[in-house]
Amino acid sequence: MKTEDSSLRPQGRVLIVTAVPAERDAIASGLNGCAQVDVIAGGVGPAFAAAAAAKALSEADYALVVSAGIGGGFPERAEVGSLVLADHMIAADWGAETLEGFASVDELGFGTASFSTHSGLTASWQAALQNAGASVAVGPILTVSTATGTARTAALLAARLPGAAAEAMEGCGVAAAAQLCGLPVMEIRAISNRVGPRDRESWRIPEALERLQTAGKTLLEVLQ
Ligand SMILES: O=C(O)c1cccc(C(=O)CC[C@H]2O[C@@H](n3cnc4c(=O)[nH]cnc43)[C@H](O)[C@@H]2O)c1
């Protein structure tokens, strides 16, 4: 596997994988037609995200892979309307329940449920977002196959994975595809809702999509 480089190769292409077309279009509008970046909507959940990323990576040469979209923010860590960049992407439900509690695939010896992100580019992107006036945190982003819908599950996740900033449903699928291709990975989430009791009516999707547009605009600055 390639080791992390603190900067992108000048000609390196970037693949961004979102779940749905609305997220793809928001990021793409910020990127303003930048030929260095391809944005695809791969579907909802880690399986479709991994399959879509693997297909795209088999069709062209890329230097970096990014999982992007809206997400839930953990209270006190990421407020609705803010952005979160991942320092780690953690598959919160890849493992087994045991009588003593949850055991991750790492603990079971079946691989890994935690992926490190490109630290240099994450720091540069955070700085560019802050310069653009966005509120942005850096921390672990969880990938779940079932979106959290109760305060109990939110509390269990926060206790098991201290510092978790956000959750979404695709990141680790994209990270697995990137890892198999030896490529660095990143994740960014625009927070549309709190992780906790499900209240779909309260999700601030248009605001989150606006933040994703800012994410696209500032990525352009980072790449140039
Ligand atoms: O209805 C719309 O207009 C619309 C526009 C953009 C995105 C959506 C989605 O529903 C995307 C589903 C996507 O959202 C992520 N997500 C958001 N909040 C959470 C959460 O609290 N827990 C887990 N995932 C969340 C997730 O990655 C889904 O793929 C609708």
Ligand as a Chemical Component Dictionary entry (heavy atoms), coordinates in Angstrom:
data_LIG
# 
_chem_comp.id                   LIG 
_chem_comp.type                 NON-POLYMER 
_chem_comp.pdbx_formal_charge   0 
_chem_comp.three_letter_code    LIG 
# 
loop_
_chem_comp_atom.comp_id 
_chem_comp_atom.atom_id 
_chem_comp_atom.alt_atom_id 
_chem_comp_atom.type_symbol 
_chem_comp_atom.charge 
_chem_comp_atom.model_Cartn_x 
_chem_comp_atom.model_Cartn_y 
_chem_comp_atom.model_Cartn_z 
_chem_comp_atom.pdbx_ordinal 
LIG O1  O1  O 0 -34.732 14.290 0.816  1  
LIG C1  C1  C 0 -33.803 14.920 0.320  2  
LIG O2  O2  O 0 -33.930 15.947 -0.374 3  
LIG C2  C2  C 0 -32.431 14.440 0.582  4  
LIG C3  C3  C 0 -31.357 15.156 0.080  5  
LIG C4  C4  C 0 -30.076 14.723 0.356  6  
LIG C5  C5  C 0 -29.877 13.577 1.126  7  
LIG C6  C6  C 0 -30.969 12.885 1.605  8  
LIG C7  C7  C 0 -30.785 11.675 2.410  9  
LIG O3  O3  O 0 -31.677 11.180 3.068  10 
LIG C8  C8  C 0 -29.456 11.083 2.366  11 
LIG C9  C9  C 0 -29.378 9.816  3.155  12 
LIG C10 C10 C 0 -28.003 9.818  3.759  13 
LIG O4  O4  O 0 -27.946 10.711 4.817  14 
LIG C11 C11 C 0 -26.952 10.322 5.691  15 
LIG N1  N1  N 0 -27.449 10.629 7.032  16 
LIG C12 C12 C 0 -27.985 11.807 7.380  17 
LIG N2  N2  N 0 -28.261 11.830 8.678  18 
LIG C13 C13 C 0 -27.910 10.638 9.177  19 
LIG C14 C14 C 0 -27.960 10.083 10.494 20 
LIG O5  O5  O 0 -28.376 10.709 11.488 21 
LIG N3  N3  N 0 -27.517 8.812  10.625 22 
LIG C15 C15 C 0 -27.030 8.106  9.577  23 
LIG N4  N4  N 0 -26.976 8.607  8.327  24 
LIG C16 C16 C 0 -27.401 9.864  8.132  25 
LIG C17 C17 C 0 -26.662 8.873  5.364  26 
LIG O6  O6  O 0 -25.337 8.779  4.953  27 
LIG C18 C18 C 0 -27.630 8.497  4.252  28 
LIG O7  O7  O 0 -27.057 7.879  3.175  29 
LIG C19 C19 C 0 -32.245 13.296 1.351  30 
# 
loop_
_chem_comp_bond.comp_id 
_chem_comp_bond.atom_id_1 
_chem_comp_bond.atom_id_2 
_chem_comp_bond.value_order 
_chem_comp_bond.pdbx_ordinal 
LIG O1  C1  DOUB 1  
LIG C1  O2  SING 2  
LIG C1  C2  SING 3  
LIG C2  C3  SING 4  
LIG C2  C19 DOUB 5  
LIG C3  C4  DOUB 6  
LIG C4  C5  SING 7  
LIG C5  C6  DOUB 8  
LIG C6  C7  SING 9  
LIG C6  C19 SING 10 
LIG C7  O3  DOUB 11 
LIG C7  C8  SING 12 
LIG C8  C9  SING 13 
LIG C9  C10 SING 14 
LIG C10 O4  SING 15 
LIG C10 C18 SING 16 
LIG O4  C11 SING 17 
LIG C11 N1  SING 18 
LIG C11 C17 SING 19 
LIG N1  C12 SING 20 
LIG N1  C16 SING 21 
LIG C12 N2  DOUB 22 
LIG N2  C13 SING 23 
LIG C13 C14 SING 24 
LIG C13 C16 DOUB 25 
LIG C14 O5  DOUB 26 
LIG C14 N3  SING 27 
LIG N3  C15 SING 28 
LIG C15 N4  DOUB 29 
LIG N4  C16 SING 30 
LIG C17 O6  SING 31 
LIG C17 C18 SING 32 
LIG C18 O7  SING 33 
# 
